[in-house]
Amino acid sequence: MTEPTAKEVFIQGITQDGKVFRPSDWAERLAGVMSQFRPGGMRPGNHLGYSPWCIPTQQNGVKCVVVHRDLRDAEPMAWDFVMNFARDNGLTIAEACYVPPKSDGK
């Protein structure tokens, strides 16, 4: 079996039966719980921002959480928690490469 080449996994807020996952802030809640897992570990003030390994976003109007594979290497139990959350709730999981939105220069 070959190793996946995508660095990220997208957990999409659409269930496998096509329904929008609720509550509407699920992505922010999940990323908030995962904010302590980050490169270099937790530091004062880190609780005020999301981990670069678990980022809430929207893709084509659908709430998503982008989970970087480095989380799996650094904190396997945290990785399992996020993946089990997605599976337990019937959420769509896709491998992809995250490209952050461009800033408008303002």
SVG drawing of the C-alpha trace seen along z (x, -y; Angstrom):
<svg xmlns="http://www.w3.org/2000/svg" viewBox="-30 -48 39 50">
<polyline fill="none" stroke="black" stroke-width="0.4" points="0.0,0.0 1.3,-3.4 1.5,-6.4 -1.0,-9.2 0.6,-12.2 -1.9,-14.8 -0.7,-16.6 -4.2,-17.4 -7.5,-15.8 -10.7,-17.8 -13.6,-17.0 -16.6,-18.4 -19.8,-19.5 -21.9,-17.3 -23.0,-13.9 -22.8,-10.9 -26.5,-11.1 -26.1,-14.7 -27.4,-16.7 -25.7,-19.7 -24.1,-18.9 -25.3,-20.7 -24.6,-22.7 -23.5,-25.4 -20.4,-26.2 -19.2,-22.5 -15.9,-23.3 -14.9,-26.1 -15.7,-24.0 -13.7,-21.0 -10.7,-23.2 -11.0,-25.0 -10.7,-21.7 -7.7,-20.8 -6.0,-24.3 -3.6,-22.9 -2.0,-20.5 0.6,-22.5 4.2,-22.4 6.4,-23.1 3.6,-22.3 1.3,-24.6 2.6,-28.1 1.0,-31.0 -1.6,-32.6 -1.9,-29.7 -5.5,-29.1 -6.4,-32.3 -5.9,-30.8 -6.3,-27.7 -3.6,-25.1 -2.0,-25.1 -2.7,-21.4 -6.5,-21.8 -8.1,-24.8 -11.8,-25.6 -12.7,-27.0 -15.3,-27.0 -15.0,-25.4 -17.7,-26.2 -20.0,-27.3 -19.5,-24.1 -18.0,-24.3 -14.8,-22.2 -11.9,-21.4 -8.6,-21.0 -6.4,-18.5 -2.7,-18.4 -1.1,-14.9 1.6,-16.3 -0.9,-16.0 -1.0,-12.3 2.8,-12.1 3.0,-14.4 -0.2,-13.4 -1.7,-10.1 -4.5,-10.2 -5.5,-13.7 -5.5,-12.5 -7.7,-9.5 -10.1,-11.8 -10.7,-14.0 -11.0,-11.2 -13.3,-9.3 -15.4,-12.4 -15.8,-12.6 -16.6,-8.9 -19.0,-8.8 -21.0,-11.7 -21.0,-10.3 -19.1,-13.3 -17.4,-13.3 -13.6,-13.0 -11.4,-13.9 -7.7,-14.0 -6.5,-17.3 -4.0,-20.1 -5.2,-23.2 -4.5,-26.5 -5.3,-29.4 -7.5,-32.1 -5.7,-35.1 -5.8,-38.3 -7.3,-41.3 -4.2,-43.4 -6.1,-45.8"/>
</svg>
